[in-house]
Amino acid sequence: MERVKKIFSLIHLSAWVLFTLLVGLQLRSDTDAHWRSTTAGFIATCLYVFYMHFYLLTQYAGKSKGREYWLRLAGLALSGPSPFLLFHHKPFDFGYYSMHVITTVPIFLFLSWLARVTETLVLNTIRKEQLEKQAAETELNYLKSQINPHFLFNTLNNIHTLVYKQAPTAPDAVMHLASLMRYMIYEANAAMVPLAREMDYLRDYVSLQQLRYKNSAVVDLQIAGETASYHIAPLLFIHLLENAYKHSPARLEPGDLRVRVELADGMLTFSVQNPIARKPTNLLEEPGGIGLPNVRKRLALLYCDQHTLTIENTGEIFTVLLTIHGLHVPAHERQAHLLHH
């Protein structure tokens, strides 16, 4: 905001310098013996009228002080030519220059109003954009902060079950959880993270959840494409995978949960497919009001008009398909674009 105000100040200064030069050259070409004092008086009048009106608009416009504004405006209009008369050497006879200044007063009153309205409009627009960016950042931080306690709650329940049963895999579960929390605390705070690191996070999560099952891997996770050169918003896919576990039957066969990640030409396709438990559940809700609604909000903020989220329920199979395009954009440009929108 301060930078914009400095730009306006430079515009004012440049405009007045140019205007002064033009007036001086014009009066000098008219062979006026007192062209210097005439120029000084004329410019002084213009400055006086312009910035006094500018001040009145700043102090009284839009503040239920209309009466005070109009009284001061009338006084300004009457006193407008006075700076010119102080510099002018000729008697006050309403001659050419005097009349010229008198007619100039309303012109610079209008120009002052136009400048004040323009600056106010620009500053308000910038201020509105800054507030929208701040609101978006605040909401993104809030949505991201919901992930940690929700995920920790579910995972600690799983570890509690393993410890209660004195399962030998309990220490491994703690180590997996430590690895996941390290990523969530130290790496996922960035606006964008390497896609390869996010995929490692999902693999760790799958390994931790696998400790609940005696069968072979219940998740068939396949990644196709080069993940090293892409960046993604952190913790974006975890709820989709959590929902697949939550709404599947208690007993899962190997490969019942299918997770596919495909990358091609800057487009990412993420799909999760799981069998539906016989007991009816609300697939769009999570404890505390998060889950898929959380994902929808983050996608709307982060990838507005650059993603599609499709949910299909056949009664037996539940499928979530997410596509995001434009991932070839460098991470720093992506962040600037998202905050601007």
C-alpha positions as CSV (number, residue, x, y, z in Angstrom):
1,M,0.0,0.0,0.0
2,E,2.8,2.4,0.8
3,R,4.5,1.6,-2.5
4,V,1.3,2.6,-4.3
5,K,1.1,5.9,-2.4
6,K,4.7,6.6,-3.4
7,I,3.8,5.9,-7.0
8,F,0.9,8.4,-6.8
9,S,3.2,11.0,-5.3
10,L,5.7,10.6,-8.2
11,I,2.8,10.9,-10.7
12,H,1.7,14.2,-9.0
13,L,5.3,15.5,-8.9
14,S,5.9,14.6,-12.6
15,A,2.6,16.1,-13.7
16,W,3.2,19.4,-11.9
17,V,6.7,19.8,-13.2
18,L,5.6,19.1,-16.8
19,F,2.6,21.5,-16.4
20,T,4.8,24.3,-15.0
21,L,7.2,24.0,-17.9
22,L,4.4,24.1,-20.4
23,V,2.8,27.2,-18.8
24,G,6.2,29.0,-18.5
25,L,7.0,28.3,-22.2
26,Q,3.6,29.4,-23.3
27,L,3.7,32.7,-21.4
28,R,7.3,33.4,-22.4
29,S,6.3,32.9,-26.1
30,D,3.6,35.5,-25.6
31,T,6.3,38.1,-24.9
32,D,5.0,38.9,-21.4
33,A,7.6,41.0,-19.6
34,H,6.5,39.4,-16.3
35,W,6.1,35.9,-17.5
36,R,8.1,34.4,-14.6
37,S,5.9,36.0,-11.9
38,T,2.8,35.3,-13.9
39,T,3.8,31.7,-14.2
40,A,4.6,31.5,-10.5
41,G,1.2,33.1,-9.6
42,F,-0.7,30.9,-12.0
43,I,0.9,27.6,-10.7
44,A,0.5,28.7,-7.1
45,T,-3.2,29.2,-7.7
46,C,-3.5,25.8,-9.3
47,L,-1.6,24.1,-6.5
48,Y,-3.6,25.9,-3.9
49,V,-7.0,25.0,-5.4
50,F,-6.0,21.5,-6.3
51,Y,-4.6,20.4,-2.9
52,M,-6.9,22.3,-0.7
53,H,-9.8,20.7,-2.4
54,F,-7.9,17.4,-2.2
55,Y,-7.7,17.9,1.5
56,L,-11.4,18.8,1.8
57,L,-12.4,15.6,0.0
58,T,-10.2,13.6,2.3
59,Q,-11.5,15.1,5.5
60,Y,-15.2,15.7,4.8
61,A,-16.4,13.6,1.8
62,G,-18.4,10.5,2.8
63,K,-18.4,11.3,6.5
64,S,-21.8,12.9,7.0
65,K,-20.2,16.3,6.9
66,G,-21.7,17.6,3.7
67,R,-22.6,21.0,5.1
68,E,-19.0,21.7,6.3
69,Y,-17.6,20.5,3.0
70,W,-19.8,22.8,0.9
71,L,-19.1,25.8,3.1
72,R,-15.4,25.3,2.8
73,L,-15.7,24.6,-0.9
74,A,-17.4,27.9,-1.4
75,G,-14.6,29.7,0.6
76,L,-12.0,27.9,-1.5
77,A,-13.7,28.9,-4.8
78,L,-13.8,32.6,-3.7
79,S,-10.2,32.6,-2.4
80,G,-8.8,30.6,-5.3
81,P,-7.4,33.5,-7.4
82,S,-5.6,35.1,-4.4
83,P,-2.2,33.4,-4.9
84,F,-2.1,34.7,-8.5
85,L,-2.9,38.2,-7.4
86,L,0.0,38.1,-4.9
87,F,2.5,37.3,-7.7
88,H,0.9,39.4,-10.4
89,H,2.4,42.9,-10.9
90,K,-0.4,44.5,-12.8
91,P,-3.4,46.1,-11.1
92,F,-6.4,43.9,-10.4
93,D,-8.5,44.9,-13.4
94,F,-10.0,41.5,-14.2
95,G,-7.8,41.5,-17.3
96,Y,-6.8,38.6,-19.3
97,Y,-4.7,36.8,-16.7
98,S,-7.1,37.5,-13.9
99,M,-10.1,36.1,-15.8
100,H,-8.0,33.2,-17.0
101,V,-7.2,32.3,-13.4
102,I,-10.9,32.7,-12.3
103,T,-12.0,30.3,-15.0
104,T,-9.2,27.9,-14.1
105,V,-10.4,27.5,-10.5
106,P,-13.4,25.3,-11.3
107,I,-11.2,23.3,-13.7
108,F,-8.7,22.4,-11.0
109,L,-11.5,21.8,-8.5
110,F,-12.8,19.1,-10.9
111,L,-9.3,17.7,-11.5
112,S,-8.7,17.5,-7.8
113,W,-12.0,15.6,-7.4
114,L,-11.0,13.3,-10.2
115,A,-7.6,12.6,-8.7
116,R,-9.0,11.9,-5.3
117,V,-11.7,9.6,-6.7
118,T,-9.1,7.7,-8.8
119,E,-6.7,7.3,-5.9
120,T,-9.4,6.2,-3.5
121,L,-10.7,3.6,-6.1
122,V,-7.2,2.2,-6.7
123,L,-6.3,2.0,-3.0
124,N,-9.7,0.5,-2.1
125,T,-9.3,-2.1,-4.9
126,I,-5.8,-3.0,-3.6
127,R,-6.9,-3.1,0.0
128,K,-9.8,-5.4,-1.0
129,E,-7.5,-7.7,-2.8
130,Q,-5.1,-7.8,0.2
131,L,-8.0,-8.6,2.5
132,E,-9.2,-11.4,0.1
133,K,-5.7,-12.8,0.0
134,Q,-5.4,-12.6,3.8
135,A,-8.8,-14.3,4.2
136,A,-7.8,-17.1,1.7
137,E,-4.5,-17.6,3.6
138,T,-6.3,-17.7,6.9
139,E,-8.8,-20.2,5.6
140,L,-6.1,-22.4,4.1
141,N,-4.2,-22.4,7.3
142,Y,-7.4,-23.3,9.2
143,L,-8.2,-26.1,6.9
144,K,-4.7,-27.5,7.0
145,S,-4.7,-27.2,10.8
146,Q,-7.8,-29.5,10.9
147,I,-5.9,-32.3,9.3
148,N,-3.3,-32.8,12.0
149,P,-5.7,-33.5,15.0
150,H,-8.1,-35.5,12.8
151,F,-5.3,-37.7,11.5
152,L,-3.6,-38.0,14.8
153,F,-6.9,-39.0,16.4
154,N,-7.5,-41.9,14.0
155,T,-3.9,-43.1,14.1
156,L,-3.6,-43.0,17.9
157,N,-6.8,-45.1,18.0
158,N,-5.1,-47.7,15.8
159,I,-1.9,-47.7,17.9
160,H,-4.0,-48.0,21.1
161,T,-5.6,-51.1,19.7
162,L,-2.2,-52.6,18.8
163,V,-0.9,-51.8,22.3
164,Y,-4.0,-53.2,24.0
165,K,-3.6,-56.4,22.1
166,Q,0.2,-56.4,22.8
167,A,0.8,-56.8,19.1
168,P,4.5,-57.0,18.2
169,T,3.9,-54.5,15.4
170,A,3.1,-51.7,17.9
171,P,6.7,-50.3,18.0
172,D,6.8,-50.2,14.2
173,A,3.5,-48.3,14.3
174,V,5.0,-45.7,16.6
175,M,8.0,-45.3,14.3
176,H,5.7,-44.9,11.2
177,L,3.7,-42.3,13.1
178,A,6.9,-40.4,14.0
179,S,7.9,-40.3,10.4
180,L,4.5,-39.1,9.3
181,M,4.4,-36.4,12.0
182,R,7.8,-35.2,11.0
183,Y,6.6,-34.6,7.5
184,M,3.4,-32.9,8.7
185,I,5.2,-30.6,11.2
186,Y,8.4,-29.7,9.4
187,E,7.7,-30.1,5.7
188,A,3.9,-29.7,5.1
189,N,3.9,-26.1,6.3
190,A,5.1,-24.9,2.9
191,A,2.6,-23.7,0.3
192,M,3.9,-26.3,-2.1
193,V,5.9,-29.5,-1.6
194,P,7.5,-31.9,-4.1
195,L,5.0,-34.4,-5.3
196,A,7.5,-37.2,-4.8
197,R,7.6,-36.3,-1.1
198,E,3.8,-36.3,-0.8
199,M,3.7,-39.7,-2.4
200,D,6.3,-41.0,0.1
201,Y,3.9,-39.6,2.8
202,L,1.0,-41.6,1.4
203,R,3.2,-44.8,1.2
204,D,4.1,-44.3,4.9
205,Y,0.5,-43.9,5.8
206,V,-0.5,-47.0,3.9
207,S,2.3,-48.9,5.7
208,L,1.0,-47.7,9.0
209,Q,-2.6,-48.7,8.2
210,Q,-1.5,-52.1,7.0
211,L,-0.5,-53.0,10.5
212,R,-4.2,-53.4,11.3
213,Y,-4.6,-56.2,8.8
214,K,-3.2,-59.7,8.8
215,N,-3.7,-60.2,5.1
216,S,-1.3,-59.1,2.4
217,A,-1.4,-55.5,1.4
218,V,-5.0,-54.4,1.2
219,V,-4.0,-51.3,-0.8
220,D,-3.0,-51.6,-4.4
221,L,-1.0,-48.3,-4.8
222,Q,0.4,-47.6,-8.2
223,I,2.2,-44.4,-9.4
224,A,2.8,-43.7,-13.1
225,G,4.8,-40.8,-14.3
226,E,7.7,-38.6,-13.1
227,T,6.8,-37.1,-9.7
228,A,10.2,-35.5,-9.0
229,S,9.6,-32.4,-11.2
230,Y,6.1,-31.5,-9.9
231,H,4.9,-29.7,-6.8
232,I,1.6,-30.0,-5.1
233,A,-0.3,-28.5,-2.1
234,P,0.6,-30.7,0.9
235,L,-1.7,-33.1,2.6
236,L,-4.2,-32.9,-0.2
237,F,-4.8,-36.6,-0.8
238,I,-4.7,-37.9,2.7
239,H,-8.5,-37.5,3.4
240,L,-9.4,-39.2,0.2
241,L,-7.3,-42.2,1.4
242,E,-8.7,-42.0,4.9
243,N,-12.2,-42.1,3.7
244,A,-11.5,-45.2,1.6
245,Y,-10.3,-47.0,4.8
246,K,-13.1,-45.7,6.9
247,H,-16.0,-46.6,4.7
248,S,-14.7,-50.0,3.6
249,P,-15.7,-53.3,5.3
250,A,-13.8,-54.2,8.4
251,R,-12.4,-57.2,6.6
252,L,-10.5,-56.3,3.5
253,E,-8.9,-58.6,1.0
254,P,-5.6,-57.9,-0.7
255,G,-5.9,-55.1,-3.3
256,D,-9.5,-54.1,-2.2
257,L,-8.4,-50.5,-2.0
258,R,-7.1,-49.3,-5.4
259,V,-5.1,-46.1,-5.5
260,R,-3.9,-44.7,-8.8
261,V,-1.7,-41.7,-9.4
262,E,-1.0,-40.8,-13.0
263,L,1.1,-37.9,-14.4
264,A,1.1,-36.7,-18.0
265,D,1.6,-33.3,-19.6
266,G,1.3,-31.4,-16.4
267,M,-1.9,-33.1,-15.4
268,L,-2.3,-35.2,-12.3
269,T,-5.0,-37.8,-11.9
270,F,-5.6,-39.3,-8.4
271,S,-8.2,-41.9,-7.9
272,V,-9.2,-44.0,-4.9
273,Q,-11.6,-46.9,-5.1
274,N,-12.9,-49.0,-2.3
275,P,-15.7,-51.5,-1.5
276,I,-18.6,-50.0,0.5
277,A,-19.4,-51.4,4.0
278,R,-22.9,-52.8,4.3
279,K,-23.6,-50.6,7.3
280,P,-24.8,-47.3,5.8
281,T,-22.6,-44.3,6.4
282,N,-22.5,-40.7,5.2
283,L,-19.5,-40.7,2.9
284,L,-19.2,-37.0,2.7
285,E,-18.8,-36.4,6.4
286,E,-16.0,-36.9,8.9
287,P,-16.0,-36.4,12.7
288,G,-15.7,-32.7,13.5
289,G,-17.2,-31.8,10.1
290,I,-14.0,-32.3,8.0
291,G,-13.0,-34.9,5.4
292,L,-14.2,-34.5,1.8
293,P,-15.7,-31.1,2.6
294,N,-12.3,-30.0,3.7
295,V,-10.8,-31.3,0.4
296,R,-13.4,-29.5,-1.6
297,K,-12.7,-26.2,0.1
298,R,-8.9,-26.5,-0.2
299,L,-9.2,-27.4,-3.9
300,A,-11.5,-24.4,-4.5
301,L,-9.0,-22.1,-2.9
302,L,-5.8,-23.7,-4.3
303,Y,-6.8,-24.9,-7.7
304,C,-9.8,-22.8,-8.7
305,D,-10.9,-23.6,-12.3
306,Q,-8.0,-26.0,-12.5
307,H,-9.4,-29.2,-11.0
308,T,-12.3,-31.6,-11.2
309,L,-13.5,-33.8,-8.3
310,T,-15.8,-36.6,-9.3
311,I,-17.5,-39.0,-6.8
312,E,-19.3,-42.1,-7.9
313,N,-21.2,-44.5,-5.7
314,T,-22.5,-47.7,-7.3
315,G,-23.8,-49.1,-4.0
316,E,-21.0,-51.6,-3.9
317,I,-17.9,-49.6,-5.0
318,F,-17.1,-46.0,-4.0
319,T,-14.8,-44.1,-6.3
320,V,-13.2,-40.6,-6.0
321,L,-11.5,-39.2,-9.0
322,L,-9.5,-36.0,-8.7
323,T,-7.7,-34.3,-11.7
324,I,-5.5,-31.2,-11.4
325,H,-3.9,-29.6,-14.4
326,G,-1.2,-26.9,-14.7
327,L,1.3,-28.6,-12.4
328,H,4.1,-27.8,-14.8
329,V,4.0,-24.2,-13.4
330,P,6.9,-23.6,-11.0
331,A,6.0,-23.6,-7.4
332,H,6.7,-19.9,-6.7
333,E,4.6,-18.8,-9.6
334,R,1.8,-21.1,-8.5
335,Q,1.8,-19.6,-5.0
336,A,1.6,-16.0,-6.4
337,H,-1.2,-17.0,-8.7
338,L,-3.2,-18.7,-6.0
339,L,-2.9,-15.7,-3.6
340,H,-3.9,-13.3,-6.3
341,H,-7.2,-15.3,-6.9
